[in-house]
Amino acid sequence: MKEYNTKEIRNIAILGHQGSGKTSISEALLYVGKAIDKKGEIERKNTVSDYLVEEQNKLASLSLSVLPVEWKDYKLNFIDVPGSDEFVGDLNQALEVVKGAIIMVDSLKGVEVGTERVWLEIRKRHIPAVIFVNKMDKENVKFEKVLEDIREKLGKKAVPFCWPIGKSENFEGFVNVIEMKARIYDGVESHDAPIWDEKKPKVEELHNMILESVAETSEELLDLYLSGEELPEDKVKEALRQGIIEGELTPVLVGSATKTIGVRTMLNMLIDYLPAPDELRALSGKDAKTGEELTRHTHDDEPFSAYVFKTTVDPFLGQISFLKINSGTLKLGQDVIISNKGDLKKMTNLFAPRGKQQIECINFHAGDIAALAKIEGLETGDTLADPKSPIVYPSVPLPTPVIYIAVHPKNKNDEDKISSALHRLNLEDPSFEIKRNKETAQLLLGGMGMNHLGYIIERMKNMFKVDIEIDEQKIVYRETIKKAVQAEGKHKKQSGGAGQFGHVWIKFEPSHEIFEFAEDVFGGAVPRNYFPAVEKGLLEVLDSGPLAGFPVINLKATLYDGSYHPVDSNEISFKLAAALAFKEACKTAQPTILEPIVKVEVVVKDQFVGDVMGDMNKRRGRVLGMDQTDGFQKVIAEVPEAEIVKYAIDLKAMTQGSGSFTREFLRYEEVPHQLIDKIVEAYKK
């Protein structure tokens, strides 16, 4: 692959609802750009982007892949992003490094939930896009209805730059409304053709409407337009380009990825209308040494800097890091620093990635996407920089897990392997969480849904040969007391030689603190040097409460009396006496169980708000309020964690896949009395 300078590069995400044709259009783009001789098919499991075994088994993209295509002396770095909302980590990272997007729309299904989701994400980041209406060759396609759906759900700024010719199995091509040329598919490939007479009125109306919008962008063009003169083609393109980059215009294109219709036209428009990496805003970061604010422009003559947006683990090649060069140039053998860690590295394994293929390339310019192999210590979110001018870019915030499962290996001999395997997979996908709960003795995996966690488990089996079994997450409860009581604890042991004697009176009462210890002893009834032993004895016994063995919290203990023996008393005696006092107190202090309460923020469409609020009440939740956000409603509530163990699954079913939520631990609260016996029984098993 030849070198491309910044002006000749376009970085573009391919986005859309699952099944809209992202992988198929990727194959078509690679085929038209002569990167491959024959298009792969998802069903045949031979596509360039879906190269993981797990993707081929599911017939769906589960991890982003980078696909450079060379077209008319330009290099277009396409990033095929998984359509499932559970792989939001990859979506966020991809959108950090692109300056444009293709939004795929299935002509039969129109704008789906996933389409709206990615549209909101690119609007938030001001990323210009083109919309490609795919599968125009399928039966019962009504383009005008699809266009109406696009304009209703994605905004009135969507304008058809192409108009279809024929429909269903008779779909033959389209008219390029800007250039007023028809492209007809002859069964093998598309070629230019005259516009059919019956199409002329419609496309001329569209063409004039677009020209009128263009003319209004400057007085010079408006004068030409009003005088009936033809507007210069380069001026039209420049005005359209500006409108698209500023988000005032979104071109709608039509075609069929499987028949490669509309792909060449789209490639031309991506070059003409989407920005090069050096356009738009400069990038902000901080000086790695001083912490002061720095900016970098995407130019070759600035100091080198790059952001690592994806890591993959290959069983043969080891770790591969994908990076976007934000400034300067990167050459094979160059010394760079991981500036957020201070580690110096030599770029020994540098290449251009295309799916799992490694394309030899020894020099990359500002704005390009490159990959590095076998650079230890490099992780997603890291910054690489010139050692003389180290900048640190903010890493993309990770989504917080919404569902947890407990896992253990089927084979006990794999206990050691599971930890290592999960750590390596966490490098690849930092959006899933690994935590070991000492109280429940469970190893927990947290993710964005069961598909996400299923992918991690399948990847562990295929790559590391570790078979996993799944259990439900156990909720971590706490215990406390509701009533203030006083209790005596006396430990006395005499069996030849030195004896043991410790005697305490302790007042126990509820507290807002996790644990408080105080003393109010008069006259040396308990010597001061035994106070720490009394506190230690209480801390140990509080690890396991009287009802179901959960740790005891929200307790204040005040030592106020007792006695000692000048010879037989010692620290161990007072530790044991304190423990006996607590056990005695629990008989009358009304012990109870506390459950974790989490704050949830549920984002749903207006039509589902009532269902979500009603469901939250059934889960013993308290709705605190609502906010309007990007055309969606955000329902803010507090709910017991035990009630939302599988909420990620239930919310999808309740909102036709459009709802999402985040969760955050708040505090512990008393469990309703009628549920205590059930919890105690379950945990005593």
C-alpha positions as CSV (number, residue, x, y, z in Angstrom):
1,M,0.0,0.0,0.0
2,K,1.4,3.4,-0.9
3,E,1.7,6.3,1.5
4,Y,-1.2,8.8,1.7
5,N,-0.9,12.3,3.0
6,T,-3.5,13.9,5.3
7,K,-5.6,15.5,2.6
8,E,-5.9,12.2,0.8
9,I,-7.3,10.3,3.9
10,R,-10.9,9.9,5.1
11,N,-11.8,8.1,8.4
12,I,-15.3,6.8,8.3
13,A,-17.4,4.6,10.6
14,I,-20.0,2.2,9.2
15,L,-22.9,2.3,11.5
16,G,-26.5,1.0,11.7
17,H,-28.9,-1.4,13.3
18,Q,-27.9,-5.1,13.4
19,G,-28.7,-6.7,10.1
20,S,-28.9,-3.5,8.1
21,G,-25.9,-4.6,5.9
22,K,-22.8,-3.1,7.4
23,T,-20.6,-6.1,6.8
24,S,-22.0,-6.6,3.3
25,I,-21.3,-2.9,2.4
26,S,-17.8,-3.4,3.8
27,E,-17.3,-6.3,1.4
28,A,-18.7,-4.2,-1.5
29,L,-16.4,-1.3,-0.7
30,L,-13.4,-3.5,-0.5
31,Y,-14.3,-5.2,-3.8
32,V,-14.9,-2.0,-5.7
33,G,-11.6,-0.6,-4.4
34,K,-9.9,-3.8,-5.7
35,A,-8.7,-4.7,-2.2
36,I,-10.3,-8.2,-2.7
37,D,-11.0,-10.2,-5.9
38,K,-14.3,-11.6,-4.7
39,K,-16.9,-10.4,-2.2
40,G,-17.2,-12.6,0.9
41,E,-20.7,-13.5,2.3
42,I,-21.7,-13.5,5.9
43,E,-23.5,-16.9,5.5
44,R,-20.3,-18.4,4.0
45,K,-18.3,-17.0,6.9
46,N,-15.6,-15.6,4.6
47,T,-15.9,-11.8,5.0
48,V,-12.9,-9.6,5.7
49,S,-14.4,-7.8,8.7
50,D,-16.0,-10.7,10.5
51,Y,-12.9,-12.8,10.9
52,L,-13.3,-13.9,14.5
53,V,-14.7,-17.5,15.0
54,E,-17.3,-16.0,17.4
55,E,-18.6,-13.6,14.7
56,Q,-18.7,-16.4,12.1
57,N,-20.7,-18.6,14.5
58,K,-23.2,-15.8,15.3
59,L,-23.3,-14.4,11.7
60,A,-22.9,-10.9,13.2
61,S,-20.1,-8.4,13.9
62,L,-19.0,-8.5,17.6
63,S,-15.9,-6.4,17.4
64,L,-14.9,-3.4,15.3
65,S,-12.6,-3.9,12.4
66,V,-10.5,-1.5,10.3
67,L,-10.9,-1.7,6.5
68,P,-8.8,0.6,4.4
69,V,-10.0,1.1,0.8
70,E,-7.9,2.9,-2.0
71,W,-10.1,4.8,-4.4
72,K,-9.0,7.5,-6.9
73,D,-5.8,8.3,-5.1
74,Y,-7.5,8.5,-1.8
75,K,-7.4,6.2,1.2
76,L,-10.7,5.6,3.0
77,N,-10.2,4.0,6.4
78,F,-13.6,2.4,7.1
79,I,-14.4,1.1,10.6
80,D,-17.1,-1.6,10.6
81,V,-18.8,-1.2,14.1
82,P,-21.0,-3.9,15.6
83,G,-24.7,-3.0,15.4
84,S,-25.7,-4.4,18.8
85,D,-26.1,-1.7,21.5
86,E,-24.2,-4.1,23.9
87,F,-20.9,-3.4,22.1
88,V,-21.1,0.3,23.0
89,G,-17.5,0.3,24.0
90,D,-16.4,-0.3,20.4
91,L,-18.8,2.3,19.1
92,N,-17.5,5.0,21.5
93,Q,-13.9,4.3,20.6
94,A,-14.6,4.3,16.9
95,L,-16.4,7.6,17.0
96,E,-13.4,9.1,18.8
97,V,-11.2,8.7,15.7
98,V,-13.5,9.2,12.7
99,K,-14.5,12.4,10.9
100,G,-17.4,10.9,9.0
101,A,-20.0,8.1,9.1
102,I,-22.1,5.9,6.8
103,I,-25.5,5.2,8.4
104,M,-26.9,2.0,6.9
105,V,-30.8,1.8,6.7
106,D,-32.6,-1.4,5.7
107,S,-35.1,-0.4,3.0
108,L,-37.6,-3.0,4.3
109,K,-37.4,-2.0,7.9
110,G,-36.7,1.7,7.7
111,V,-35.2,3.5,10.7
112,E,-34.8,1.0,13.5
113,V,-33.8,1.4,17.1
114,G,-30.1,0.9,16.5
115,T,-30.2,3.5,13.7
116,E,-31.7,6.1,16.0
117,R,-29.1,5.2,18.7
118,V,-26.1,5.7,16.4
119,W,-27.6,8.8,14.9
120,L,-27.8,10.5,18.3
121,E,-24.2,9.5,19.0
122,I,-22.8,11.1,15.8
123,R,-25.0,14.2,16.3
124,K,-23.6,14.6,19.9
125,R,-20.1,14.6,18.4
126,H,-21.0,16.7,15.3
127,I,-19.8,13.9,12.9
128,P,-21.1,14.5,9.4
129,A,-22.7,11.4,7.7
130,V,-24.3,10.0,4.6
131,I,-27.3,7.7,4.8
132,F,-27.2,4.6,2.6
133,V,-30.6,3.0,2.0
134,N,-29.6,-0.7,1.4
135,K,-31.5,-3.7,0.0
136,M,-33.4,-1.6,-2.6
137,D,-33.6,-4.8,-4.7
138,K,-35.9,-6.6,-2.2
139,E,-39.6,-7.0,-2.6
140,N,-42.2,-4.5,-1.4
141,V,-39.7,-1.6,-1.0
142,K,-41.3,1.8,-0.9
143,F,-38.5,4.4,-1.1
144,E,-40.7,7.4,-0.5
145,K,-42.0,5.8,2.7
146,V,-38.4,5.0,3.8
147,L,-37.4,8.6,3.1
148,E,-40.3,9.9,5.1
149,D,-39.3,7.7,8.0
150,I,-35.7,9.0,7.8
151,R,-36.8,12.6,7.8
152,E,-39.2,12.0,10.7
153,K,-36.8,10.1,12.9
154,L,-33.4,11.5,11.9
155,G,-34.3,15.0,11.0
156,K,-35.6,17.1,8.1
157,K,-32.0,17.8,6.9
158,A,-31.9,14.4,5.1
159,V,-31.9,15.1,1.4
160,P,-32.0,12.4,-1.4
161,F,-28.8,12.8,-3.5
162,C,-29.9,9.7,-5.4
163,W,-33.4,8.6,-6.6
164,P,-34.1,5.0,-7.4
165,I,-35.0,3.6,-10.8
166,G,-37.3,0.6,-10.7
167,K,-38.2,-1.2,-7.5
168,S,-38.1,-4.7,-5.8
169,E,-36.6,-7.3,-8.2
170,N,-36.9,-4.6,-11.0
171,F,-34.6,-2.2,-9.1
172,E,-32.2,-1.2,-11.8
173,G,-30.2,1.6,-10.4
174,F,-30.7,5.3,-9.6
175,V,-30.3,8.9,-10.7
176,N,-27.4,10.9,-9.2
177,V,-29.5,14.0,-8.5
178,I,-26.4,16.2,-8.1
179,E,-24.8,15.3,-11.4
180,M,-28.1,14.4,-13.1
181,K,-26.7,11.1,-14.4
182,A,-28.3,7.7,-14.2
183,R,-26.5,4.6,-13.0
184,I,-28.0,1.3,-14.3
185,Y,-27.1,-2.2,-13.1
186,D,-26.8,-4.7,-16.0
187,G,-26.7,-7.8,-13.8
188,V,-22.9,-7.7,-13.4
189,E,-22.0,-4.1,-12.7
190,S,-23.4,-0.5,-12.9
191,H,-22.7,1.9,-15.8
192,D,-23.8,5.5,-16.8
193,A,-27.1,5.8,-18.7
194,P,-29.5,8.6,-19.8
195,I,-32.3,9.5,-17.3
196,W,-35.6,7.9,-18.1
197,D,-38.3,10.3,-19.2
198,E,-40.8,9.4,-16.4
199,K,-38.1,10.1,-13.8
200,K,-37.1,13.5,-15.1
201,P,-39.8,15.7,-13.5
202,K,-39.1,14.2,-10.0
203,V,-35.3,14.4,-10.2
204,E,-35.3,17.8,-11.8
205,E,-37.4,19.1,-8.9
206,L,-35.0,17.6,-6.4
207,H,-32.0,18.9,-8.4
208,N,-33.4,22.5,-8.5
209,M,-34.3,22.3,-4.8
210,I,-30.7,21.4,-3.9
211,L,-29.3,24.1,-6.3
212,E,-31.6,26.7,-4.7
213,S,-30.2,25.8,-1.3
214,V,-26.7,26.0,-2.6
215,A,-27.4,29.4,-4.3
216,E,-28.5,30.8,-0.9
217,T,-25.0,30.2,0.6
218,S,-23.4,33.2,-1.2
219,E,-24.5,36.3,-3.1
220,E,-22.3,35.4,-6.1
221,L,-24.1,32.0,-6.5
222,L,-27.5,33.6,-5.9
223,D,-27.0,36.1,-8.7
224,L,-26.0,33.4,-11.1
225,Y,-29.0,31.2,-10.1
226,L,-31.5,34.1,-10.4
227,S,-30.1,35.0,-13.8
228,G,-30.7,31.5,-15.0
229,E,-27.0,30.7,-15.4
230,E,-25.6,27.3,-14.6
231,L,-23.8,27.2,-11.2
232,P,-20.1,26.0,-11.5
233,E,-19.8,22.3,-10.5
234,D,-16.9,23.0,-8.1
235,K,-18.8,25.7,-6.3
236,V,-21.9,23.5,-6.0
237,K,-19.8,20.7,-4.5
238,E,-18.0,23.0,-2.1
239,A,-21.3,24.5,-0.8
240,L,-22.8,21.0,-0.4
241,R,-19.6,19.8,1.3
242,Q,-19.8,22.8,3.8
243,G,-23.4,22.1,4.5
244,I,-22.7,18.4,5.1
245,I,-19.7,19.1,7.4
246,E,-21.7,21.6,9.4
247,G,-24.6,19.1,9.8
248,E,-27.0,21.2,7.8
249,L,-27.4,18.5,5.2
250,T,-27.3,14.7,5.2
251,P,-27.2,13.0,1.8
252,V,-29.5,10.0,1.3
253,L,-28.1,7.4,-1.2
254,V,-29.6,4.2,-2.4
255,G,-28.3,0.9,-3.6
256,S,-27.7,-2.8,-2.8
257,A,-24.6,-4.0,-1.0
258,T,-25.0,-7.6,-2.3
259,K,-25.3,-6.4,-5.9
260,T,-22.7,-3.7,-5.5
261,I,-25.2,-1.0,-6.7
262,G,-24.5,2.5,-5.5
263,V,-21.1,1.7,-4.1
264,R,-18.9,3.7,-6.6
265,T,-21.2,6.7,-6.3
266,M,-21.0,6.5,-2.5
267,L,-17.2,6.3,-2.6
268,N,-17.0,9.4,-4.8
269,M,-19.4,11.3,-2.5
270,L,-17.4,10.3,0.6
271,I,-14.3,11.8,-0.9
272,D,-16.1,14.9,-2.2
273,Y,-18.3,15.7,0.8
274,L,-16.7,14.3,4.0
275,P,-13.8,16.1,5.8
276,A,-10.1,15.2,5.7
277,P,-8.5,14.6,9.1
278,D,-7.0,18.1,9.2
279,E,-10.4,19.8,8.9
280,L,-12.6,20.6,11.9
281,R,-11.4,21.2,15.4
282,A,-7.9,20.8,16.9
283,L,-7.4,18.1,19.5
284,S,-6.9,18.9,23.1
285,G,-4.7,17.2,25.7
286,K,-2.4,17.8,28.6
287,D,1.4,18.0,28.8
288,A,2.5,14.7,30.4
289,K,5.1,16.5,32.5
290,T,3.4,19.8,33.6
291,G,-0.3,19.0,33.2
292,E,-0.9,22.2,31.3
293,E,-3.5,22.3,28.4
294,L,-2.1,21.5,24.9
295,T,-3.6,21.4,21.5
296,R,-2.5,19.4,18.4
297,H,-3.5,20.0,14.8
298,T,-3.6,17.1,12.5
299,H,-0.6,18.2,10.4
300,D,2.7,16.3,9.6
301,D,4.8,19.2,10.9
302,E,3.5,19.0,14.5
303,P,5.1,16.7,17.1
304,F,3.9,13.0,16.8
305,S,1.0,11.9,18.9
306,A,-1.5,9.1,18.5
307,Y,-4.5,7.7,20.4
308,V,-4.9,3.9,20.9
309,F,-8.6,3.1,20.2
310,K,-8.7,-0.7,20.0
311,T,-6.7,-3.7,21.2
312,T,-7.0,-7.2,20.0
313,V,-5.4,-10.4,21.2
314,D,-4.3,-12.8,18.5
315,P,-3.3,-16.3,19.6
316,F,-0.3,-16.3,17.2
317,L,0.7,-12.6,16.8
318,G,0.0,-11.6,20.4
319,Q,-1.4,-8.2,21.2
320,I,-2.3,-5.8,18.4
321,S,-3.0,-2.1,19.1
322,F,-4.9,0.1,16.6
323,L,-4.1,3.8,16.7
324,K,-5.2,7.0,15.1
325,I,-2.3,9.4,14.4
326,N,-3.5,12.7,15.7
327,S,-0.4,14.7,14.7
328,G,3.0,14.3,13.1
329,T,4.2,11.2,11.3
330,L,5.0,7.6,12.4
331,K,7.8,5.6,10.9
332,L,8.9,2.0,11.4
333,G,11.7,1.9,14.0
334,Q,10.7,5.3,15.5
335,D,11.1,5.8,19.3
336,V,7.9,7.0,21.0
337,I,6.6,7.2,24.6
338,I,3.4,5.9,26.1
339,S,3.0,9.4,27.6
340,N,0.3,8.5,30.2
341,K,2.6,5.8,31.6
342,G,6.1,7.2,30.8
343,D,7.3,4.0,29.0
344,L,9.6,4.4,26.0
345,K,8.9,2.0,23.1
346,K,10.4,1.3,19.6
347,M,7.9,0.9,16.8
348,T,9.2,-2.4,15.4
349,N,6.0,-4.1,14.2
350,L,4.1,-1.4,12.3
351,F,1.5,-2.1,9.6
352,A,-1.8,-1.0,8.1
353,P,-4.6,-3.4,9.2
354,R,-7.4,-4.7,7.0
355,G,-9.5,-7.1,9.0
356,K,-6.9,-9.6,10.3
357,Q,-4.6,-8.9,7.3
358,Q,-1.4,-7.0,7.9
359,I,-0.4,-4.7,5.0
360,E,3.2,-3.6,4.9
361,C,3.6,0.1,5.4
362,I,6.6,1.8,6.9
363,N,5.4,5.4,7.1
364,F,2.1,6.9,8.2
365,H,1.0,10.6,8.0
366,A,-1.1,12.7,10.3
367,G,-4.7,11.5,10.4
368,D,-4.1,8.0,9.3
369,I,-4.9,4.7,11.1
370,A,-2.1,2.3,11.8
371,A,-1.6,-0.9,13.9
372,L,1.3,-2.1,16.1
373,A,2.0,-5.7,17.2
374,K,3.7,-7.0,20.3
375,I,4.1,-3.7,22.2
376,E,3.8,-4.7,25.8
377,G,2.0,-2.4,28.2
378,L,0.0,-0.6,25.5
379,E,-3.7,-0.5,26.2
380,T,-6.9,1.0,24.8
381,G,-7.1,4.6,25.8
382,D,-3.3,5.2,25.9
383,T,-1.5,8.0,24.2
384,L,1.6,7.6,22.2
385,A,3.8,10.7,21.6
386,D,7.1,12.1,20.7
387,P,9.4,11.7,23.8
388,K,10.4,15.4,23.4
389,S,6.8,16.6,23.5
390,P,4.6,14.1,25.4
391,I,0.9,15.0,25.3
392,V,-1.8,12.9,27.0
393,Y,-5.2,12.7,25.4
394,P,-8.3,12.0,27.6
395,S,-9.3,8.4,27.2
396,V,-12.9,7.6,26.2
397,P,-15.0,7.0,29.3
398,L,-15.9,3.3,29.7
399,P,-19.6,2.4,30.0
400,T,-20.5,0.9,33.4
401,P,-21.8,-2.7,33.4
402,V,-25.5,-3.2,33.6
403,I,-25.6,-6.9,34.3
404,Y,-23.4,-9.3,36.2
405,I,-23.1,-13.0,36.1
406,A,-21.0,-15.4,38.3
407,V,-18.6,-17.7,36.5
408,H,-16.4,-20.7,37.3
409,P,-14.5,-23.1,35.2
410,K,-16.1,-26.5,34.4
411,N,-12.7,-28.1,35.1
412,K,-11.1,-27.2,38.5
413,N,-7.7,-27.5,36.9
414,D,-8.6,-24.4,34.9
415,E,-8.8,-22.2,38.0
416,D,-5.5,-20.5,37.3
417,K,-6.1,-20.2,33.5
418,I,-9.4,-18.4,34.0
419,S,-7.8,-15.3,35.6
420,S,-5.1,-15.0,33.0
421,A,-7.6,-15.5,30.1
422,L,-10.0,-12.8,31.4
423,H,-7.2,-10.4,32.0
424,R,-6.0,-10.7,28.4
425,L,-9.6,-10.4,27.0
426,N,-10.1,-7.3,29.2
427,L,-7.2,-5.7,27.2
428,E,-9.3,-6.4,24.1
429,D,-12.6,-5.2,25.6
430,P,-12.1,-2.9,28.7
431,S,-15.9,-2.3,28.8
432,F,-16.5,-5.6,30.7
433,E,-15.6,-5.8,34.3
434,I,-14.0,-8.6,36.3
435,K,-14.3,-8.6,40.1
436,R,-14.0,-11.3,42.8
437,N,-16.5,-11.0,45.6
438,K,-14.8,-12.4,48.8
439,E,-18.1,-12.5,50.7
440,T,-20.0,-14.7,48.2
441,A,-16.8,-16.4,46.9
442,Q,-18.0,-15.6,43.4
443,L,-16.0,-14.5,40.4
444,L,-18.2,-11.9,38.7
445,L,-18.3,-10.7,35.1
446,G,-20.1,-7.4,34.4
447,G,-21.1,-6.3,30.9
448,M,-23.6,-4.5,28.8
449,G,-25.9,-7.5,28.3
450,M,-26.0,-11.2,27.9
451,N,-24.8,-11.1,24.3
452,H,-21.8,-9.1,25.4
453,L,-21.0,-11.5,28.2
454,G,-21.7,-14.5,26.0
455,Y,-19.2,-13.2,23.5
456,I,-16.5,-13.0,26.2
457,I,-17.2,-16.5,27.4
458,E,-17.2,-18.0,23.9
459,R,-13.9,-16.1,23.2
460,M,-12.4,-17.5,26.3
461,K,-13.3,-21.0,25.2
462,N,-12.1,-20.7,21.6
463,M,-8.9,-18.8,22.3
464,F,-7.8,-20.1,25.7
465,K,-9.6,-23.5,25.8
466,V,-11.3,-22.6,29.1
467,D,-14.9,-23.9,29.5
468,I,-17.1,-21.7,31.8
469,E,-20.2,-22.4,33.8
470,I,-22.6,-19.6,34.7
471,D,-24.4,-18.9,38.0
472,E,-26.6,-16.0,39.1
473,Q,-25.0,-13.2,40.9
474,K,-25.5,-13.4,44.7
475,I,-26.6,-10.1,46.2
476,V,-24.3,-8.9,49.0
477,Y,-26.6,-8.1,51.9
478,R,-25.6,-6.6,55.3
479,E,-27.0,-6.9,58.8
480,T,-27.6,-4.4,61.5
481,I,-29.6,-3.9,64.7
482,K,-32.7,-1.7,65.2
483,K,-32.8,-1.3,69.0
484,A,-30.2,0.1,71.5
485,V,-29.3,-2.6,74.1
486,Q,-26.7,-3.2,76.8
487,A,-25.1,-6.6,77.1
488,E,-22.5,-8.4,79.2
489,G,-19.7,-10.6,77.9
490,K,-17.6,-12.7,80.3
491,H,-14.9,-15.0,79.2
492,K,-13.4,-17.2,82.0
493,K,-11.2,-20.2,81.6
494,Q,-9.2,-22.0,84.3
495,S,-7.3,-25.2,83.5
496,G,-4.0,-25.3,85.4
497,G,-1.3,-22.7,85.0
498,A,-2.3,-19.2,83.8
499,G,-6.0,-18.7,83.3
500,Q,-8.0,-16.4,81.0
501,F,-10.4,-13.7,82.3
502,G,-12.1,-10.9,80.4
503,H,-15.4,-9.2,81.4
504,V,-17.1,-6.3,79.6
505,W,-20.4,-4.4,79.6
506,I,-21.1,-2.8,76.2
507,K,-23.9,-0.6,74.9
508,F,-24.9,-1.4,71.3
509,E,-27.0,1.1,69.3
510,P,-27.8,1.9,65.6
511,S,-25.5,4.4,63.9
512,H,-25.2,6.2,60.6
513,E,-21.5,5.2,60.4
514,I,-20.4,1.7,59.3
515,F,-18.9,1.1,62.7
516,E,-18.1,3.3,65.7
517,F,-16.3,2.3,68.9
518,A,-16.3,4.4,72.0
519,E,-15.4,3.9,75.7
520,D,-16.9,5.4,78.8
521,V,-15.2,3.4,81.5
522,F,-14.8,4.9,85.0
523,G,-12.4,3.9,87.7
524,G,-10.3,1.6,85.7
525,A,-12.9,-1.2,85.6
526,V,-11.3,-2.2,82.3
527,P,-7.7,-1.1,81.9
528,R,-7.0,1.2,79.0
529,N,-4.6,-1.2,77.4
530,Y,-7.4,-3.7,76.8
531,F,-9.6,-1.2,74.8
532,P,-8.0,-2.1,71.4
533,A,-8.6,-5.8,72.1
534,V,-12.3,-5.1,72.8
535,E,-12.6,-3.2,69.5
536,K,-10.7,-5.9,67.6
537,G,-13.0,-8.6,69.1
538,L,-16.0,-6.7,67.9
539,L,-14.7,-6.1,64.4
540,E,-14.0,-9.8,64.0
541,V,-17.5,-10.9,65.2
542,L,-19.2,-8.3,63.1
543,D,-17.8,-10.0,60.0
544,S,-20.6,-12.6,60.4
545,G,-24.0,-11.4,61.6
546,P,-26.5,-13.4,63.6
547,L,-29.2,-13.9,61.0
548,A,-27.5,-15.2,57.8
549,G,-23.8,-14.5,58.4
550,F,-23.6,-11.2,56.5
551,P,-21.3,-8.5,57.8
552,V,-22.9,-6.2,60.4
553,I,-22.8,-2.4,59.7
554,N,-24.3,0.9,61.0
555,L,-23.5,0.0,64.6
556,K,-22.0,2.0,67.6
557,A,-20.5,0.1,70.5
558,T,-19.6,1.9,73.7
559,L,-17.6,0.0,76.3
560,Y,-18.7,1.3,79.7
561,D,-18.0,-1.3,82.4
562,G,-16.4,-4.6,83.2
563,S,-13.7,-6.2,85.3
564,Y,-10.3,-7.8,85.0
565,H,-8.0,-10.2,86.8
566,P,-4.4,-8.9,87.6
567,V,-2.9,-12.2,86.5
568,D,-5.4,-14.0,84.2
569,S,-6.6,-11.1,82.1
570,N,-5.0,-10.6,78.6
571,E,-5.9,-9.3,75.1
572,I,-7.4,-12.6,73.9
573,S,-9.7,-12.8,76.9
574,F,-11.1,-9.3,76.2
575,K,-11.5,-10.0,72.5
576,L,-13.6,-13.1,73.3
577,A,-15.6,-11.3,76.0
578,A,-16.5,-8.5,73.4
579,A,-17.6,-11.2,70.9
580,L,-19.8,-12.8,73.6
581,A,-21.3,-9.4,74.5
582,F,-22.4,-8.8,70.9
583,K,-23.9,-12.3,70.6
584,E,-25.9,-11.7,73.8
585,A,-27.0,-8.2,72.6
586,C,-28.4,-9.7,69.3
587,K,-31.0,-11.6,71.3
588,T,-32.9,-8.4,72.1
589,A,-31.5,-5.7,69.7
590,Q,-33.9,-6.7,66.8
591,P,-31.3,-7.7,64.2
592,T,-32.4,-7.2,60.6
593,I,-31.1,-7.5,57.1
594,L,-30.0,-4.6,54.9
595,E,-30.0,-4.7,51.1
596,P,-28.0,-2.7,48.6
597,I,-29.9,0.2,46.9
598,V,-28.7,1.4,43.5
599,K,-29.5,4.6,41.6
600,V,-30.7,3.8,38.0
601,E,-31.1,6.3,35.2
602,V,-33.3,4.7,32.5
603,V,-33.4,6.4,29.1
604,V,-36.5,5.5,27.0
605,K,-38.7,6.9,24.3
606,D,-41.8,8.9,25.5
607,Q,-44.2,6.0,24.7
608,F,-42.5,3.7,27.1
609,V,-42.2,6.0,30.1
610,G,-45.5,4.8,31.7
611,D,-44.4,1.1,31.4
612,V,-41.0,1.8,32.8
613,M,-42.4,3.7,35.8
614,G,-45.0,1.1,36.5
615,D,-42.4,-1.7,36.3
616,M,-40.1,0.2,38.6
617,N,-42.8,0.4,41.3
618,K,-43.3,-3.4,41.0
619,R,-39.6,-3.8,41.7
620,R,-39.9,-1.8,45.0
621,G,-38.2,1.2,43.3
622,R,-38.8,4.9,44.0
623,V,-39.0,7.2,41.0
624,L,-37.1,10.4,42.0
625,G,-37.7,12.4,38.8
626,M,-37.5,12.7,35.0
627,D,-35.3,14.7,32.6
628,Q,-35.7,15.3,28.8
629,T,-32.6,14.3,26.9
630,D,-32.1,14.2,23.1
631,G,-35.8,13.4,22.4
632,F,-35.8,10.7,25.0
633,Q,-37.0,10.7,28.6
634,K,-34.6,9.9,31.4
635,V,-36.3,8.2,34.4
636,I,-34.2,8.5,37.6
637,A,-35.0,6.0,40.4
638,E,-33.7,4.2,43.4
639,V,-34.3,0.4,43.5
640,P,-33.0,-2.6,45.4
641,E,-30.2,-4.3,43.5
642,A,-31.9,-7.7,44.0
643,E,-34.8,-6.5,41.8
644,I,-32.6,-5.5,38.8
645,V,-30.3,-8.5,38.5
646,K,-31.8,-9.1,35.0
647,Y,-33.1,-5.7,34.3
648,A,-31.0,-5.3,31.1
649,I,-32.9,-8.2,29.6
650,D,-36.3,-7.0,30.9
651,L,-35.9,-3.4,29.8
652,K,-35.1,-4.5,26.2
653,A,-38.2,-6.5,26.1
654,M,-40.3,-3.7,27.6
655,T,-39.0,-1.0,25.2
656,Q,-38.6,-3.0,21.9
657,G,-34.8,-2.8,22.4
658,S,-34.7,1.0,22.5
659,G,-34.2,1.5,26.3
660,S,-30.9,1.8,28.1
661,F,-29.8,2.4,31.6
662,T,-26.9,3.0,34.0
663,R,-26.6,1.9,37.6
664,E,-24.6,3.1,40.6
665,F,-24.5,1.8,44.2
666,L,-25.9,4.3,46.7
667,R,-26.4,2.8,50.2
668,Y,-27.9,-0.1,52.3
669,E,-31.5,0.0,53.4
670,E,-33.6,-2.4,55.6
671,V,-35.3,-5.2,53.7
672,P,-39.1,-5.5,54.1
673,H,-39.9,-7.8,57.0
674,Q,-41.7,-10.3,54.8
675,L,-38.6,-11.0,52.7
676,I,-36.1,-11.6,55.6
677,D,-36.9,-15.2,56.2
678,K,-36.6,-16.0,52.4
679,I,-33.2,-14.4,52.2
680,V,-31.9,-16.1,55.4
681,E,-33.1,-19.5,54.1
682,A,-31.5,-19.0,50.7
683,Y,-28.1,-18.0,52.1
684,K,-28.0,-20.6,54.9
685,K,-28.3,-23.3,52.2
